[in-house]
Amino acid sequence: MRTIAISNNKGGVGKTTSTVNIAAALHLMGHRVLVIDIDHQAQSTYHFGIDPNKVKFSVYDIMSGEADFSKIIVDRNGIFVLPANPSLRNIEFLPVPAKEFLLREALEDLNGYDYVLLDCPPSLGVLTLNALSFSREVIIPLQVQFLPFHGMYNLFEAIDMVKKRLNRDIQVCGIIGTMFNAKKDINREVLEETEKRLPGKLFKTLIRENTSLQEAPSWGKTIFEYKPESAGAKDYMNLAKEIVERSPE
């Protein structure tokens, strides 16, 4: 079972879009996939067409010890989802020690999946640390612009800290270039600089700018359900194939 956190401390870089559509592509390839939405904004939950205000339990309930994860998992057309809701923000205030390990302890008996993908908040707080403590791999979506590129290094520093103190098995699986437009010089320059500074980490597949990817969440659909012939669907399928091939060392 591969456990992969999809993380970036900057919002708007395609993190949730990537989590949902990588999961959908892996499912179409025949893999059994679980998505864990560990962001109190619940964007992956919404993207799958699940109303976070109507779910009886959420990831908060398993992290706080109030419910077993098996009672919370939603079967969403063959893709399994542990939904989030705004109550997740209360994890910060739980009066328990070592809050960074709550998710790992709650999911100690989790099995039966080929891939577990975690959609992290756009911050390096306790929820993201829980995801990084649980996961063995990290995928970083990078909007190919100047400021997101430089902000990415904060996440690499956080991963190094997690590796030393919380989870020695974690490693960066790869970086996804998102919102790519071949006509923009800055996009090409950021990709070149990323490959120069972090050789071998950038996935060959780039996620191109695509209106369908922006529209699909409003319908509660993955890109493969919304417009399966779109550039976005082709890009995420190719990316998923790369992820499968790029198994941990």
Order of alpha helices (4+ residues) and beta strands (2+ residues): beta-alpha-beta-alpha-alpha-beta-beta-alpha-beta-alpha-beta-alpha-beta-alpha-beta-alpha-alpha-alpha
